[in-house]
Amino acid sequence: MSILLVLPLIMAQIAQPLLIRQIVLCIEDQSGLPSYAGYLCGLALFTSCIVQAIVSEQIFFRNGRTVDSSVDTKILKCIIGGKAIEQRVRETRQRELSNIYKVSCLRALNVAFAFTSLPLISLATFGGSWLLGQTLLPENIFTTVGFFVMVRVPVTIWLPSAIEKFSEARVSARRIDQFMQLDTLSNKREKMENKNEDHAIIIEDASFSWTDTPLFSRNLKVRNGTLAGVKGPIGAGKSTLLAAILNEINLVSGKLQLHVKSISYAPQSAWIFADTIRANILLGKPMNDERYKNVIKACCLDTDLENFGEVGDLLIIGDKGVSLSGGQRARISLARALYADADLYLLDDPLAAVDPKVAKHIFDQCIGPRSLLRGKTRILVTHQTHFLVETDQIYLMTNGQIEELHMEQIPTMVLSNDTSGTESSDNKETDWVPNSAIADMNSIIKNEISVEGAIGWRIWLKLLTAPHLRWFGLFQMIIFMLINEAVYDFSNVWLAMWSDKDYREQRLSFYAYIYLGAVGSTLIVAIIRVGFAYYIMLRGSTYLHNRMLKGMLYTSLRFFESNPNGRILNRASKDQQVLDQSLPVALIDTMQYLLMIIGSITIIGRTNLWVLLILIPLIPSVLWLRQFYMRSSRQLKRLESVTRSPIYTLFSSSFDGLTSIRAFNVQDDFLNMFMDRIDTNSRAYFILSTSAYWFGLRLDVMVSFLTLITALLAVFFRHQILPSAAALSFIYCISLTGLFPWAMRQSAEAENSMTSAERIHEYSQLVPESQQNSNENHVLIQPAEDCGLSKRNAVTFLTHSCSIISESVIGRTFVQTPFDAAYRTLLIL
């Protein structure tokens, strides 16, 4: 996005050097030698703005926010609690704020110098003329000032903004390039299709390594069309072995040969992305009804799909399968592997999440010698060793070493290691969903809602009246702005009065000192005013950030299960960035330049009251045009924010399932999906940008009309108006041609940016979990002795039912604690 922002600004600056060159020649003709003092002052201000813009972007990118979306919120809330997480995030926010304040100080200087650039350059130019003893004539002064006004907005606002965005885009491009320069995945395995019919996999004297510690393997040979079992203790390297076969781990030495055309893979932790059940199983493959039905039945998913009602396999499941049980996720992952119809199947403990009865059915129908995969080459990693007696080969892994077991070792191994087969089915998941819950389950993943209409004043006030200054801070900021505008206008009026005096009076130091004091006061108050405004708005953005954080941490888990990670990440990162960076700039520009417009109109009207008659139809026309533009622009900004969330969601989900995506060779499909989502977001952004230019063009026409009328009236009433007053009013009209469209566009940008505050405020209004659960007294925690229970019991469920969503039971599970149970009776020993 940073690269997209810089292009229009750079294109707008192409003609500026030619314009500046012509204006410099005209100023030299009017003011002579003193004009060079003004050039030096302008060059110093311009250089300062450029340096500050570049440095501020470097500080921001070097110390940018890091958001980890991979953390399991359930685990965090269970283990360390919401207060501990809140404290850590607040500390991180404070470290980030220290850098944001540094950037804001530099930007405040930029804004202050841009605001006072005209008085400072005028002081340098006409102060130099006064020191050289030249007469200050109104025709020379205001002609020169008029030329300065013509280049003030392009040079002090547009050009520094373009360079700042260019610096930001350059840093963004460099960061992207760092990823693009990463080494590609080395493929040292040999795929020798149909060159060896006896073995599908041959590993000889091979060692693999993620980083420094290698996984050693002496020899492994899996015959074509056979079932090979792999067992071993936790951490022995079983999953790493499958990763090596998938080329996800580096082959350091030795040989790895695959005599297959395609590979299918079921990971140990099921990878489920936000889509329908059918899309998760097909994974881009064409639909084959007969095979699909056979796979569904073999994986025991037919009963689940029937329980889902009419929606069936078109049920939309959330990111990581949050609306499913662990067993359902594992069986969908296995169904995906079976449907792929590959030559080699790598199955990483697919039976661990289901009860023994279901595991036996899945093994017989999906994996075993009489299953759907009979005749296919299969490698099954499992801890349930009683299934290994039906395999053709068994490998034992210990500390990264692979050892093939012989048939006489199998009975001893089963008796000594297999305890899962004797577990009671009461302790396993039963995956049952009543029909009454179908409608609610189908809607657990909510679409992101885009609010319509104007931004509420409550959100504006929360931003501008945040603790601890509250209303006092807002009033103080307004007072600083009014004082700054008054001093700025006084300096220009005083210059006009000074030029009306005769040569003898002009030589009095009184006028020069007053003008010097007015310009100096303008600069000092501008720095204080802008710095204080940044402070107020950063306090407000931090206040909204902390309220959002508290809202998310203390709400129920259903919030995280009905909102994908990408959606939450979008608000916690991009929307918060808008509040920290974009909104203060737009809002300060709006307030600053609107006050300048009011001051300009006041001075113009004071010179010629007839000009005020033109404003009677002009002001309502401008307000109507802005309202007309904002109705579309505001919704486009919301649409741009909403369409950004699916990009983050897909990006995060793709990284979670990167091994599966590579194993099934669907990288291009996910890349196309990613590009489609970027295109959708870019369309909203492009229309938003072009609508801003549409708005600016019409404002330029209106202000040009006001300038024309002012000039004609000055000529018509030339005998009744002092030359200096007429020149001053005309100068203010010229300044309006640049300031008025910019102020209106920045006011629109500020309101558009407030949609981010609106979205963050929405998360701060989440209902706390304590207010949602009206049955907290049903949770009983006490020692086992007081209950007359055995100490070996950790958790006892008595007449227990649980619910993620109101009025719908989602399952009876005794394997894991239901953190999101709405009705529960626990005895924790």
Steps between C-alpha positions, in 0.01 A plus 500: 500500500789738569619456141151579368487821705822647365427480126228771478705737716812456288305549178353822640850639568645452150410851385589674826870571421399690185240699693747583777761613248261746334381636834859551619568717195187707565591550868850615408345757268279633779729494805851482365785400731289449821309224324806276544454518877149368447637224276746393766229498767268299275778257412581450870134434582463263205817309591386473861163362392663242273748383764229474764274304265773249415618460860146456631428216258829332584415514872153362443603208283796409716280483809171392350236299675529124507174312531510126558177350376612143557447500876213280616278732699339210683834386637603852600175572680512164676864500608603857575170687503377819337669743738847360432447522123361851534803613699744361245319657206485834679875488559556426132268787411697738721824406326332556167358833615846628589597464134168637375552808718843553341346479155218730606745763624670504160167516320386779731805702397415428137145626541612805699761596239249449218249723681750779570693469174334805341560737798858375541587544130328840498700603808826393337420676172344826620714517810798489266346779291449709812861445613623607155296819527255415221144633499232240570241555227167311512523408131843341552424339836173333411606401153796323658279349772257387232778310326602343831138396561486325163779261596431471874258205484693303233839556665417487873219242493486293182870456434599404858201267509611341174854454629371360830282249314788420267723429801225283647456316169875451469519346846197281422657386174825422681315293760313311228826448314650334808237229470542475126874449543454202733640173375247289318414159635781272391384173351771239539264207496489297182164431341549195279154427368446135405873428493486265796180300541603329824530802731314831517744659749870432540705675770864397526755640746308827502511777756254788512514826687280799575796706620799350677375180665460230236254213495698190406349213308684189407271328253131508423338328205124492455371262238244609245137438594574415864409645837797604714449589865723736694498516880717647768493721807405866489780709349665205328470665157199325344342819364844620396544186292181579309616859460825372349308288249293809415822698443417735788832427672848522354672185377854542632652178371403161369225412256123544492316355201126512434354276231160669497322765295290658774486520880208544738545613859295508821687706764499426870327830573214520255520803273156650436448829320195726508266359235246222459568142604485399135760759399731378777474143375525570127782756538467614141449154351202443265192341651461122455169410664564128538848535647388788719217294652731204560755722675233665716367162609842351564598796720177478705394846385163390359333512842642846570379634166152359564493671838589827329161485327435633153822698494704178526853531372432860397521601864744791527762431763729757652873540477673198660161329517391684814138388460601131488622252756854365495381168360303665222802708400721190491251307286458787255878519467513125439216524246699763312798266484287207379315701235826615340551151344881516520771236465643555849306577819673647805268475801627665817309349793150552353335270758608685814200736520224236470373230734606132457179399322529775241876444473442132420243590235728761341796264496298222340328722243771758424847370582508125551563218252129484396435873496453762230877538485576135439766470235633849584825572680424623852713612794302511823643673806310392809526441874220244487726206440223237488436617143859426402440124492312553173781695335751358254801678651562657840767756580598607849644849547714590800700823526485554126615147415285271287492128564286248316331249729460135411179305537612315814539837681147619429300308768735613778482857377121500499470353850754737652392825336137488400269633765271703282311199380367424847373849572133538565306667229346722768828690511505568128325752284161406365454789255126543525307803382121521530296637214381792713852640493549492125379850420715650773807301403459601139513865604777484762743660252351843448570724204675820597240771534554834327325784682315758295455872554711770660746440782331549836605798710555269796797344322644842416469602864658177626800574278535870586403489869696196617631484859665667673451848348152428360305818410772728634742363241252551216425860603870574543573365151226719351632808683853438370365474145297820528798691641726365227261606223452844657876562521546372142236736360632787711846462345355531148277796591794672669711454186223666297480789747880536493506522120238781505731731697730747334872437479584695819252308714603169346850556629379501861616188681161475668334346193786260435512378860124447516510303175796296625317426826182401317682257271703357788185457709329328207781245478520435877124466547478279188757256641322489839157472340588216262702312761215521751247389236713194422522424871122522545428273202763243593354489849163440338628224272668329797178529699303330221776240463487409868121480499511273193763281668294471817186425302665215310679348799197484726232401252393142444689258279214503252630836378829339391319204349265714291766749385799382295849596613543722195199710596632556852851562369364758255353710779787452742763596242380697197210683666715584802774622265248733334413647841866542592623645170246601237222645714712753697647641178162528328322643804769757579507611136122528501479716813802709403395579144131546581603770747721653230203495262280673759773758558542552126126549446488743794781713357354486148156600631650780710656642183192467280164404648362416156717188498298364790193493276678250277555276802126471567445253211860376494524364856178291480616369163832390648330338799254317275783381274697376801199318641433342161863389475518373858200270459696300244850559635418390853345174384788439259744540789301252707487264204877531455550411867257207488654353183846518659410248772466199263854571374642470851286193570614317187861603556497368856314182405736430210802517727334264746441247223807566289621141523162367386478756219838390367425132550181523293672731249230768517730800542368661182140461614566678828708765325211570261261514794733744675527719191121503461461630854769763443322606179172533688664719763691702238181573308347659808820698564527614138140625489554674834809679366341605172192631680731723707642651179145546369416692816816710484443604139155642575632684803771658284234629262297654783799674660621627162156653452534678838844632401363632172214684671737649761734629229213653302358670810845636590522660156144630515549661845860604442435859610349394832751236613861555606746329265656305786158378620396399149832323447471323836148376423612378159797319657263323738283400206801351325590310815147362513549333162752266659385489862126459452506183287774355720304578819182343360686191382678467834172539687358220288814294563468562874141380500593200287784419740254518787343183361805327650417653838144383449617144432733501802225646719274212391739250659514707819124446537524120512298353785729357772488127554395549861180671386422236237527199733215505749590158642839562659378340822477168316881483493624346823871483588593305813731220624413142411478392863212739560307343216565136581668446164817326397812714471573358160207694359596845380167626367156351558200597287163461669188530279708720278410685184697775330436761238704736287190672368180562685233230495712246313692207643806433288632175639577271790877495527697359791850519349560871551357760733226705329626849583200646324239301695201710590357241737747281682555326831867426568669337793871582470723292725 
